[in-house]
Amino acid sequence: MQKILSLYGLRWQIELFFKELKSFFSLKKVSTGNTHIIKMLI
């Protein structure tokens, strides 16, 4: 159970990190699912 809680905490940190990236780069919505294009945008 402790492992699950630990992993969930890491997941939340990743979500916050992506939120900061989207805000910094003004990426409110990405209109593609192509990972290569998303990497280029970032």
Secondary structure, 3 states (H helix, E strand, C coil): CHHHHHHHHHHHHHHHHHHHHHHHCCCCCCCCCCHHHHHHHC
